[in-house]
Amino acid sequence: MSSDLPHKLKYIAPAKVNLCLDIGARQDDGYHPLTSIVGFTKFGDSLSIESSNQDELKLIGRFSDKIDTNISDNLVTKTLDILRKKYNSIPPLKIVIDKQIPVGGGLGGGSTDAATTFLALNEIFSLDISLSNLEKLAIKIGADVPVCLHRGFVKMEGIGNVITPMPDTKLAKYIVLAHAGCVANTREVFNKFDKNSASKVSLLHQNPNDIDQLLNGGNKLQVPATEIYPEIALLLKKMQTLYPGELKKGTSTIQMSGSGASCFALFDDSDMATAFCLQLRKAGYWSVSTEFMINF
């Protein structure tokens, strides 16, 4: 394998959107079993990789100032460390991450950056690691990293480590993302979920193959997240108000992604999506109109 890069290489790290999220009670190991339909967008962070005399990780972009400056804790650094333990021929690299995905937004920013690093280095240095083996390495970084190795619609189960591609899934083509303006703490949202659901019987996996049922089930973290962060509830209310009245507004059309604080609206028409996005920006929200990726 070659250790020199002829030029700077650039990769897109797509935003991850939980189109639904069903969650069960917390397990003894601290994790929650889940089922989620996940999509990835053409919008995301970007990573540039080039040869260097020593390792360097640089963060730029709109949301770079929201990230802890301790580079050793960055998931991309951890990804590089894991690969180097198996392939010590990977040379010093300069990696620049252009952070466009909101931090603490439920769009998998850190996880998709790490997953894209796995994919990029596997390609650049011809490591020939299969997707299934990449997933086994990725789970060591975080529960959300394996799913971010994919680029089409997938169903995610287990603790996020059981992934089934859904190439024939027919969902909306366009999606508008918006951020509530607060940084949602995933652990706090799950703790609130645990308290709210302590006396309830989980219906998780009642019929995990019924995609419509899953999508219409919504996001089980939305209620606890809005109780902690009223800004998310305000954003969802604004999105419901602005959404075109002639379009169907089912549970899966407008909701929160992941543990917040980003929300989304689905569209079949590009112009309507763009107009909706502009209205949200005029209302003072960060928003972007984009498309789903449909191929790996």
C-alpha positions in Angstrom: 0.0 0.0 0.0 1.2 3.5 -0.8 2.1 5.7 2.2 2.1 9.0 0.2 -0.9 11.0 -0.9 -0.4 12.7 -4.3 -2.8 15.5 -3.3 -5.4 16.6 -0.8 -8.4 14.3 -0.8 -11.9 15.4 0.3 -14.8 13.4 1.6 -18.4 14.2 2.6 -19.6 13.1 6.1 -23.4 13.1 5.6 -25.8 14.1 8.4 -27.6 11.1 9.9 -31.3 11.4 10.4 -33.4 9.1 12.6 -36.7 9.1 10.7 -38.2 7.2 13.7 -36.7 6.0 17.0 -38.3 3.3 19.1 -36.5 2.6 22.4 -36.8 0.0 25.1 -35.9 0.0 28.7 -32.3 0.5 29.8 -30.4 -2.8 30.0 -28.0 -3.9 32.7 -25.0 -2.8 30.5 -26.4 0.8 30.4 -27.5 0.6 26.8 -31.0 0.9 25.5 -32.3 -1.5 22.8 -33.7 0.4 19.8 -35.2 0.2 16.4 -34.8 3.1 14.0 -35.1 3.9 10.3 -32.1 6.0 9.4 -31.4 8.1 6.3 -28.3 10.1 5.3 -28.3 13.5 3.5 -26.2 15.1 0.8 -25.6 17.9 3.4 -22.9 17.2 6.0 -19.5 17.9 7.3 -16.5 17.6 4.9 -13.1 16.0 5.7 -9.9 16.8 3.8 -6.9 14.5 4.2 -3.4 15.0 3.1 0.2 13.9 3.9 2.0 15.7 6.7 5.2 15.6 8.7 3.2 14.9 11.8 -0.5 14.2 12.6 -2.6 17.2 12.7 -6.4 17.6 13.2 -7.9 20.9 12.5 -11.5 22.0 13.0 -13.1 24.7 10.9 -16.6 25.7 9.9 -19.7 27.2 11.4 -19.9 24.8 14.4 -16.2 24.2 15.0 -16.2 26.5 18.0 -18.8 24.3 19.8 -16.4 21.3 20.0 -14.1 20.5 22.8 -10.6 21.5 21.8 -9.0 18.3 23.3 -8.1 16.7 20.0 -7.2 13.4 21.7 -10.8 12.9 22.6 -12.0 13.5 19.0 -13.6 10.5 17.4 -11.6 11.0 14.2 -8.4 10.8 16.3 -9.6 7.6 17.9 -10.5 6.1 14.5 -7.0 6.8 13.3 -5.5 5.2 16.4 -7.6 2.1 16.0 -6.6 1.6 12.3 -2.9 2.3 13.1 -2.9 -0.5 15.7 -3.7 -2.9 12.8 -2.0 -1.1 10.0 1.1 0.7 11.2 2.0 1.8 7.6 -0.5 4.6 7.7 1.7 7.7 7.6 1.3 11.0 9.5 -1.8 12.9 8.2 -3.3 16.3 8.3 -7.1 16.0 8.6 -9.3 19.1 8.4 -12.9 18.8 9.4 -15.3 21.5 8.1 -18.1 21.3 10.8 -21.4 22.2 9.2 -23.5 19.8 11.1 -24.8 21.4 14.4 -23.1 20.0 17.5 -25.5 18.3 19.9 -28.1 18.3 17.2 -29.1 14.6 16.9 -27.6 14.4 13.4 -24.6 12.2 14.2 -21.9 14.8 13.5 -19.1 13.2 15.5 -20.1 9.7 14.5 -20.4 10.4 10.8 -16.9 12.1 10.8 -15.4 9.0 12.4 -17.2 6.7 10.0 -16.1 8.7 7.0 -12.5 8.5 8.3 -12.8 4.7 8.4 -14.1 4.6 4.8 -11.6 7.2 3.5 -8.5 5.6 5.0 -9.7 2.1 3.9 -9.9 3.4 0.4 -6.8 5.7 0.3 -4.4 3.0 1.7 -6.1 0.0 0.1 -6.6 -1.7 3.5 -9.3 -4.0 2.0 -11.4 -4.1 5.2 -14.9 -5.4 4.5 -17.9 -3.4 5.6 -18.8 -5.9 8.2 -15.3 -5.7 9.7 -15.3 -2.0 9.6 -18.6 -2.1 11.6 -16.8 -4.2 14.2 -14.0 -1.6 14.5 -16.5 1.3 14.4 -18.5 0.0 17.4 -15.4 0.5 19.5 -15.7 4.2 18.9 -19.3 4.6 19.6 -22.8 3.0 19.2 -23.7 5.3 16.3 -20.6 5.0 14.3 -21.3 1.6 12.5 -24.6 2.9 11.0 -22.8 5.9 9.6 -20.6 3.7 7.4 -23.7 3.4 5.2 -25.1 5.9 2.7 -28.6 4.7 2.0 -31.7 4.0 4.1 -31.1 1.4 6.8 -32.9 -0.1 9.7 -30.9 0.0 12.9 -31.5 -2.4 15.8 -29.8 -3.8 18.9 -27.9 -0.9 20.5 -27.2 0.4 17.0 -25.0 -2.4 15.9 -27.5 -4.5 14.0 -27.9 -2.8 10.6 -30.0 -3.9 7.7 -29.8 -1.9 4.4 -33.2 -0.9 2.9 -32.4 -0.2 -0.8 -36.1 -0.5 -1.9 -37.5 1.8 0.8 -39.7 4.5 -0.7 -39.5 7.7 1.4 -39.5 11.4 0.6 -36.7 12.6 -1.5 -36.1 16.0 0.1 -35.6 16.9 3.7 -35.4 20.2 5.5 -33.3 20.2 8.7 -33.6 22.9 11.4 -31.8 23.4 14.7 -33.5 24.6 17.9 -30.5 26.7 19.0 -29.6 24.7 22.0 -27.1 21.8 22.6 -29.0 18.7 23.7 -27.2 16.5 26.1 -27.8 12.9 25.0 -27.3 11.4 28.4 -29.7 13.8 30.1 -32.4 13.1 27.5 -32.0 9.3 28.0 -32.1 9.8 31.8 -35.3 11.7 31.4 -36.7 9.0 29.1 -35.8 6.4 31.8 -37.7 8.3 34.5 -40.7 8.9 32.2 -40.9 5.2 31.1 -40.0 3.4 34.3 -43.6 2.3 35.0 -44.5 1.6 31.3 -44.2 -1.7 29.4 -42.1 -1.3 26.3 -43.7 -2.3 23.0 -40.3 -2.3 21.3 -40.0 -4.8 18.5 -43.7 -5.5 18.5 -43.4 -5.7 14.7 -40.0 -4.4 13.7 -40.6 -5.3 10.0 -43.6 -3.1 9.6 -41.9 0.0 8.3 -45.1 2.2 8.2 -45.8 1.3 11.9 -42.2 2.2 12.8 -42.3 5.5 11.0 -45.7 6.5 12.4 -44.4 5.6 15.9 -42.3 8.7 15.9 -39.3 9.4 18.1 -39.6 8.1 21.7 -37.0 10.7 22.9 -38.9 13.6 21.6 -41.1 14.1 24.7 -38.3 13.9 27.2 -36.1 16.1 25.1 -38.8 18.8 24.8 -39.4 18.7 28.5 -35.7 19.5 29.1 -35.3 21.8 26.2 -38.4 23.9 25.5 -36.6 25.4 22.5 -37.1 22.1 20.7 -40.9 22.2 21.3 -41.0 25.8 20.0 -39.1 24.8 16.8 -41.5 21.8 16.2 -44.5 24.1 16.7 -43.1 26.7 14.3 -42.4 23.9 11.7 -46.0 22.6 12.1 -47.3 26.1 11.6 -45.2 26.8 8.5 -45.6 23.4 6.8 -47.8 23.7 3.6 -51.4 23.0 4.5 -52.1 21.0 1.4 -49.5 18.4 2.3 -50.1 15.5 4.7 -48.7 16.1 8.1 -48.4 12.6 9.6 -46.3 11.7 12.7 -43.3 10.9 10.5 -43.5 14.2 8.4 -42.2 16.6 11.1 -40.3 15.4 14.1 -37.0 15.5 16.1 -34.0 13.5 15.0 -32.1 11.4 17.6 -31.9 13.0 21.0 -32.2 16.5 19.6 -31.9 19.4 19.1 -32.4 19.2 15.4 -35.8 18.5 13.7 -36.8 17.7 10.2 -39.6 18.0 7.7 -40.1 15.7 4.7 -41.0 16.8 1.2 -41.5 15.3 -2.3 -41.0 18.6 -4.0 -37.7 20.5 -4.1 -39.2 24.0 -4.5 -41.5 23.5 -1.5 -38.6 22.3 0.6 -36.5 25.3 -0.3 -39.4 27.7 0.5 -40.0 26.1 3.8 -36.3 26.3 4.7 -36.2 30.0 3.8 -39.2 30.6 6.1 -37.5 28.9 9.0 -34.3 31.0 8.4 -36.5 34.2 8.4 -37.9 33.0 11.7 -34.3 33.0 13.1 -33.5 29.3 12.9 -30.5 27.5 11.4 -31.9 25.5 8.5 -30.8 23.7 5.4 -32.7 22.0 2.5 -31.1 18.9 1.2 -31.8 15.4 -0.4 -31.4 11.9 0.9 -28.6 9.8 -0.3 -30.0 6.7 -1.9 -26.9 4.8 -2.9 -23.8 3.6 -1.0 
